Amino acid sequence: MRPLDPRGALVALLLAALWGGNPVAIKIGLLDAPPIRLAWMRFLLGGAVIVLWGWATGRFVSFRIEPDDWRPLLTLGALFTVQVGLMHVGTNLTTASHAAILLNSQAIHTVVLAHFLVPGDRLAPRRAIGILIAYSGAIILFARHWAAGSNTLVGDAIVAVSAFLLAERQIFLARAVQRLDPLKLLLAQAVLGTLAFVTISTVFEARVPMRWTASLGLAVLYQGGVIAGFNFIGNLWLLQQYRPSAVATCFLTTPLFGVLIASAVMGDPLTPELLLAALLVAVGIGLTIR
């Protein structure tokens, strides 16, 4: 793994922009479907995209799961299922803005965990300052919304736990992808996650109604095809090439993109706080990746 270069930074920023729309897509989907059912529909579609990618790149020609592969793949599948399940349940109990800022905190967790778990990925003082500056921009952006009320505290707490598990998963993937085929890791998440979510939804959401609408279809398409498909593939490529802490820093832009997408899709107003937050995030990233 190497430090982030301009090419990697551009890819990471593209993924961050697409991830910025994920909380909005989840909230739209939750209007018509319960959270766990929405999750398995998302990853069923994402798994199909991953299979097509594996077929198109010829990775299935030599595809084989060795006996030593099962333990890390099952561990990844379990971690993935718990993290995504908490994200959907928590987002259902809070706002898209709160979910964006809390999920974005995974970048901080990733940098700290990488310092201890990834050889050579040290948290130098300059990088630590950059992370704090960038994250302060995100905090400023959502501070007013956070003070609006406390009826989202349960959802906020659940999403915060999901963010920490997301950082754990990023570190796990960064280490596992150095010896396992990315296709195995992606399919482990998609297949095990889908099976678990279908089972949980069948048990706990059997009587919860769902409406088949165009907005639900678009929400599932975005979450499944774009996020669980394209973004997961791109993220694993980044973790295979670059240090996870540097990749995580670019993902600090995710809530900024989320605000822009929320404004364009849902009519949320843009404010001067957005400009200040964007400046702080840009400065923080500059300090971190140089």
N, C-alpha and C positions, 0 to 999 in steps of 0.2 A: 504493500500500500504506500502511496506517495501523497505529498501535499496537494491541495486542490489547485488546478491550473485554470486558465480562462475557459477552456472547453468544458471542463467538469463543472465550473461555476454556472455556465449558461444552462447546462442540462439540469443542474440542481434547481436553478431559479425557475425553469419551465415546469418542473415537477411541483415546486412550491406553489406556483400560480394555479396549477390544476388542483392541488390539494386544498388551496384556499376556498374552492367552491364546494368541497365535500360536506362541511357542516350545513351549508345552505341546501344542498341536495338531500341530505339526511332529513332535515326539518320538513322539506317539501314532501318527501316520501312518507314521513310519519303522519302526515295528514290523512293518508288513505290506508296505511298498513301498520301493524304493531312492530316494535323494534326488532325482535329476533327474527320474525318472518321476513322483514325487510333485509336483514343481514344475510340470510341464506339465499334469497333471490339475487342479491348483489354478488355473492361469491360463486354461485352457480354460473352466472354469466362471466365473471372474472376468470373462473376456471376454464371455460370454453375458449376465451381469448388466449390464455396461457397455452392450452393444447394446440391451438392454431399456430402460435409463435414457435412452439417446439417442433411442430411438423414442418413449418416453412423453413426453419433454420437447420433441419436435419438432425436435431438432437435426439430424436427417438430411435435413430438407427442403432446407437450403442447404449440406449437407455437400459439400465439395470440397477435395481436396489440391492446393494450388498448387505450381508448380515450386520456389518458394523455401522451401516447407515440408519438402521431403524431407530436406535435410541435418540440421536439428535433430531431426526425428522419427527418422531412422536413428541419430543419435548417442544420443538418449534410449533407443532400443530396445537398442542395444549396451551402454550403461551399466547399464540395468535388468537385462539378461540376466546379465551378469557378477556384479553385486551380489547378485541373488537366488540365482544358482547357488552362489556362495560361501557364502551364508547357509545353504542347505540342506545342502551338503557339510560345512561347519563344525559345524552343529548336530548332524549325525549323529555327529561325532567328539568332542563335548563334552556337557555336561549342559544341561538347560533353564535352570537358574539362571545358569550361566556365559554362555549365549547371550543371556539377557535383559539382564544387566548390560553385556555388550560391545556389543550392538546399541544399547542405550540411550546409549552414548557418542557416537552420531551427533549428539545434541543439542549437545554441546560443539563438535564439528567444524562443525556448521551455524552456530552463533553466530560462531565465528571466521571462517569463510569468508564469511558475510554481511557482516561488518565490512569486508572488502576488495572484495567483488564486488557487493553490493546497495547502490545509492545511498541514503543517509539511514539505513541500518540500522547505526548505530554501536554499538560495544561500550563503553558508559560504565562507569566504575568500579563504580557501584552494581549494574549488571547483571552484571558479571563476578563480583562477590562473591556475588550470588544464585545464579549458575550453579554456582560452586564449593561453596556450602553445600548446594544441592540434590543435586549429584552425590556429595558426601561421604556423604549419607544412603544413596544406593544402594550405595556402596562398603561402608559399615558393614553393610548388610543381607546382603551376600554374602561378607564377609571370611572368615567361618568356613568356608564351603563351599570358598572358593578355597584355603585352607590344607590341605584334606583330602587333596590328592594332586596329582601332576604329570602323570598319564596323559592329561590333556585338553589339553596345551599346543598340540599341532598344531591341534586343532579350535578352541581359543581364538584362535590367531593368524589362522586363516582367517576366523573371525567378526569379528575386529577389523578386518581389511581390508574386509570387507563393510560394517561400520558406517561407515567413512570414505567408501566409495563411495555409501552411502545418503545421507550428508550432501551429497556432491557432487550427487546426483540431486535432492535437495530444493532446492538453490540453482538448479540448471538449470531445474527445473519452475517455481520462483517467478519466474524471469525469462521463461521461454518462455510461461507462461500469460497474460502481459500482452499478447501479440500473437497467440497461437494459440488456437483453440477448444479448451476442455478435453477435448472428445470426441476430437479428433485425438490429443492427448497420451496419453490413457488407452488408446485403441485401439492406438497405436504400441507401448506397453508390452506390452499383452496379446497382440497378434497376433505381433509380432516375437519376444517372449519365448517364446510357446508353440511357434512354429516352430523356434526354436533349441533349446529343451529337448527337443522330440520328436526332432530330429536327433541331438543328443548322447546321449540315452537309448538310441536305436536302435543307435548305434555301440558304446557302452560298457556298457550295461546289458541287452543282449538276452538274456543267459543268467542274469540275476539273477532269482530267483523272486519272485512277489508273491502275496499272499493277499487275496481279496476278502472283507472282513469289515465288520460294522456299524460298528466303531470307525474303520476306514479311511474309510468313507463319510462319517461325521460329521466326521472330521478334514479331509477334502477340502472338504466343504460349508462348514465354518467358514473355512478358509484361502481358498477360492475365492469363496463368496458374500459372506461378511462382510468379510474382509480385502482381497482383490484386487478386490472389487466395491464394497461400500458404503464401506469405509474409504478406498480410493483416490479415490473421488469426493469424499468429505468433505474429505480432505486437500488435494486440488487446489483446492477452493472456499476453504479457509482460506488457501492460498498466494496465491490471486488477490486476497484481501481484506486480509490482514495481513502484517506483516513476518515473514519466515521465522524469525528468531532468537527472536521472542516465541512463535511456534507451537512451536518446538523445545523451549522451556523447559517448557511444559505436558507435553510428551512425556517429561519426566524422571520422571513418575509411572508410566510404563509398567512398570518392574520391580516396583513395589509392587503394582499390580494383578495382575501376573504371579504374585507369591507368593500372593495371595489366591485366584486361580483355581487354582493348583497345589494349594493346600490343599483347596479344595472338590472338585476333580476327582480328584486323585491322593492325597489324604490327607496332604500334607506339613504338618508342624506349624507353628503360628504361634508366634513367640517375641517376647520383649521387644525384640529388635533391630528387629523390624518397626515397633513403635511409635516408637522413636527415629528410624528412617529416615523414617517418614511425617512426623514433626515437622520434620525438617531439610529434606525436600523441599518441604513446605508453606511454610516460612519462605523458602526460596530462591526459590520461584515468586513469593511476595509481593513480594520485593525486585526481581524482574526485570520484572514486568508493570505495576508502579505507575508 
